[in-house]
Amino acid sequence: MPQIAQISEIFASQLFWLVVTFGLIFVVVGLGMVPKIQGTVDARDARIAADLATAATARETADRLEAEHRAALDRSRAEAARVAAEAKVEAAKATEARVKESDALAQGRVDQAMQRIAEARSSAEAEIEAVAADATAAMVQRVAGLAIDENTARAAVKQELVRG
């Protein structure tokens, strides 16, 4: 078979071109493209590392600012609570003063009313005594036919009113 006899020539030729092709691919890819790709990967890794460092710094700054904000907020809340407590105390004092003022005014009115009632009572008692004395004098005049003076009738009525 002639094909088998040609195998060594064809095999050597194919082996030669295989080595030349792989060599060329190695030179183009291995020496030309790989360093560029490796440079790009290294640049990307460096950029990622820088971005991570920047992000860590930004996070630390944000955490510090948040802590400061929370502290300021706590101080503001404490100040607001203090102001509210002071306002509550002031309002309680003002209310207490107004209540005392109103109580004093009401007590004054009650005292005046009690005085007017006492005056009215004594006036009414005096009128009752006068009417009772007049009625007593008139009854004694009609029943007994005796004329008694007004002072005697008043004294008798007063004595009866005191006894109850």
C-alpha positions in Angstrom: 0.0 0.0 0.0 1.4 3.2 -1.1 -0.4 5.3 1.5 1.5 3.5 4.3 4.8 4.1 2.6 4.1 7.8 2.5 3.2 8.1 6.2 6.7 8.9 7.4 7.1 11.7 4.9 3.6 13.1 5.6 4.0 12.6 9.4 7.3 14.5 9.5 5.8 17.3 7.4 2.7 17.6 9.6 4.8 17.4 12.7 7.0 20.3 11.4 3.9 22.5 10.6 2.4 21.5 13.9 5.5 22.7 15.8 5.6 25.9 13.6 1.9 26.7 14.2 2.1 26.0 18.0 5.2 28.1 18.2 3.6 31.0 16.3 0.5 30.7 18.5 2.8 30.7 21.6 4.7 33.7 20.4 1.5 35.7 19.5 -0.7 34.6 22.4 1.9 33.8 25.1 4.3 36.7 24.5 2.0 39.3 22.9 -1.5 38.9 24.4 -0.9 37.4 27.9 1.2 40.2 29.2 -1.5 42.7 28.1 -4.2 40.6 29.7 -2.2 40.2 32.8 -1.6 44.0 32.9 -5.3 44.6 32.6 -6.1 42.1 35.4 -3.4 43.6 37.6 -4.8 47.2 36.9 -8.3 46.0 37.7 -7.1 44.3 40.9 -5.3 47.5 41.9 -8.5 49.6 41.1 -10.7 47.2 43.1 -8.3 47.3 46.1 -8.2 51.1 45.9 -12.0 51.2 45.6 -12.3 48.9 48.6 -9.9 51.0 50.6 -12.0 54.1 49.7 -15.2 52.4 50.6 -13.7 51.3 54.0 -12.7 54.9 54.6 -16.1 56.1 53.6 -17.8 53.6 55.8 -15.7 54.6 58.8 -16.5 58.2 58.1 -20.2 57.4 57.8 -20.1 55.4 61.1 -18.3 58.3 62.8 -20.8 60.8 61.4 -23.7 58.6 62.4 -22.3 58.3 65.9 -22.0 62.1 66.1 -25.5 62.5 64.8 -26.9 60.1 67.3 -25.0 61.8 70.1 -26.4 65.2 68.9 -29.9 63.8 68.7 -29.6 62.3 72.2 -28.4 65.7 73.5 -31.3 67.4 71.7 -33.8 65.0 73.2 -32.3 65.5 76.7 -32.5 69.3 76.2 -36.1 69.0 75.0 -37.0 66.8 77.9 -35.4 69.3 80.3 -37.2 72.3 78.7 -40.5 70.4 78.8 -40.0 69.6 82.5 -39.1 73.2 83.2 -42.2 74.3 81.3 -44.3 71.8 83.2 -43.0 73.1 86.5 -43.6 76.7 85.5 -47.1 75.9 84.3 -47.8 74.1 87.6 -46.6 77.1 89.6 -48.7 79.5 87.5 -51.7 77.2 87.8 -51.2 76.9 91.6 -50.9 80.7 91.9 -54.2 81.2 89.8 -55.9 78.5 92.0 -54.8 80.3 95.2 -56.0 83.6 93.7 -59.3 82.1 92.7 -59.7 80.5 96.2 -59.0 83.8 97.9 -61.5 85.6 95.6 -64.1 82.9 96.2 -63.4 82.9 100.0 -63.9 86.7 100.0 -67.2 86.3 98.1 -68.3 83.6 100.6 -67.4 85.8 103.5 -69.3 88.7 102.0 -72.3 86.4 101.3 -72.1 85.1 104.9 -72.0 88.6 106.2 -75.1 89.6 104.1 -76.9 86.5 105.3 -76.1 87.3 108.9 -77.3 90.9 108.4 -80.4 89.6 106.7 -81.0 87.1 109.5 -80.6 89.7 112.2 -82.8 92.1 110.2 -85.4 89.4 109.8 -85.2 88.5 113.5 -85.7 92.1 114.4 -88.6 92.4 112.1 -90.1 89.1 113.5 -89.6 90.4 117.0 -91.3 93.7 116.1 -94.2 92.0 114.4 -94.4 89.4 117.2 -94.4 92.2 119.8 -97.1 94.1 117.9 -99.1 90.9 117.6 -98.6 90.1 121.3 -99.7 93.5 122.4 -102.7 93.3 120.1 -103.7 89.8 121.4 -103.3 90.9 125.0 -105.4 93.9 124.3 -108.2 91.8 122.7 -108.0 88.9 125.0 -107.3 90.4 128.3 -108.3 94.0 127.6 -105.0 95.2 129.0 -102.9 97.8 127.3 -99.2 97.0 127.5 -96.4 99.1 126.1 -94.3 98.1 123.2 -91.1 97.6 125.3 -92.8 95.1 127.6 -94.2 93.2 124.6 -90.8 93.1 123.0 -89.1 91.8 126.2 -91.6 89.0 126.5 -91.2 88.0 122.9 -87.4 88.1 123.2 -87.6 85.9 126.3 -89.7 83.3 124.5 -87.5 83.3 121.4 -84.4 82.7 123.5 -86.1 79.7 125.2 -87.1 78.3 121.9 
